[in-house]
Amino acid sequence: MTPQGRADLHVHTTASDGALSPAAVVRDAAGAGLAAVAIADHDTLDGIPEATQAARRFPSLRVVPAVEINTDHGRTEVHILGYFPDLDDGPFREFLRQQVASRGNRASLMVERLRGLGFDITMERVAALATGGVIGRPHVAAALAEKGYVASFHEAMERLLARGRPGYVPRHKLSPGQAVRAVVRASGVPVLAHPGAPPCDELIDDLVTDGLQGVEAYHPLHTPAQQKRFARAARERGLVVTGGSDFHGHGAGITGGPRIGEVTVPVETVQELLSRVNRFL
């Protein structure tokens, strides 16, 4: 399917753990012929102003403001996407600031633990690999790969930094419901991200009670059967069906992965999301 009239509603930048700057993401999204791209960095809105400014050069491309919030449900990591939040909402900004601070503290504890195990990496280098963006576990993985302790970023994540592995440190506890409610309070539209990776679609009904408005059915890690199942589950509940590439790009030890525009939904989905904003105003 051609990208014209399509939207990639899940893209990361250097404001969190992506390899491209917000301006470069916009440039590549326009080059791919997209009609809309969502800047959805982890726990931060910092990439949105630069992306919006850059989009002035590409009148046919719309930048959708978004954020991806990492949460936990038991031993399962669950991500909540928030579209069109009020960018001037002070309490929401503070909520995200606390999430970012927690990420940095977690990374520092991981580095400390790994150094105790003989891995000669430093928090200073981890912060440098974040290039001014939100520091997180991927940057610790990149530091390990850079030093040659692992063959790749992915090996570092799986062998040393995943839950139950030697360098793992638990995240600050935040439930999916808390994240959904935080997005709603900021007049945003909360969407359950990639519910098949890892499986968490059993949460949909409970999250609808909290204010969930959509499900990301189309994602690179979903099989065609999962895409159909999640899209059907969303429609049956009157939710918006969304999707995106979850692009992170190449850099900081990250290789491979989908390209911007590799997974898309009709651009009309953006208007569907916008129509839900009015419910909270």
C-alpha positions, 0 to 999 in steps of 0.5 A: 500500500502506498504511503499517500494518505497514510499516517505513522502514529508511533515514531521516536526521536533523539528526545528519548531513545530514537536515533534521529532528531525530531527535524530529521524524523519529519524530513524522512516522514515527508520523504516517505510521502506520509500525510501525518507522523506522530512524535511519540517519545518515551515519557517526554514531549520535548521533541514536539516543538522542533518537529512542529517547526520542521514541518513548516517546510512540508505543508502536506505533512501533519505532526501529531503530538504524542507521548509513550508512557511505560508502565507495569502490570505484574511482570508484564511491561505495558505501554500507553500512548497519549495523543494530543495532550495539552502541551501546556498542562503543568501537572502532566508535564510534572508527571512526565518529569518524574517519569524521566527522573525515575528513568535516569535513576534506574539507569544509574543503578543499572550501571552501578550494578554492572560495574560491580559485576566487572563491566567497565561502563560509566554513567557519564558515557551512558548520558552521552549516548542519550545525546541530551534525550531521556536516559534509559535502559537502551543507552546502558545497552549501547554502552555495553555494546560499545565496550565490546562486552556484547556483540550487539545492543539486542544481546545486551538487552536480552542477556544482561538487562532484561527482567531476571538478568544480572543488570536488571533494575525494576522500574518505578511502579506505575500502572497502565490505569494510572497512565491512562488517567494521566493522559485523560486529565491532560485532555489527551487520547490514551491508546494501548500500545502494541498489545501483542508485544508483550501480550496484554490485551486482556487489560483492554476492558479494565482500561476502557473504564479508566478512559482508554480510547484506542488500541494500536492494532498495527505494529511491526511485532504483531502478526497479521492474525493479531492485527485483525484480532486487535482491530476487531477488539477495538471496533467492538468496544467503540475504540479507535484503531491505530498503528505505527512503525515504532521507529527508533532508527539506527544509532546508540547501538540500535540496528535494524528495525522498521523504517518510518512509514513501514506500518501505517493507518489511514490519515483519517485516523488522526481525525478520529483521535482528535474527535475524542479530545473533545470528549474531555474538554 
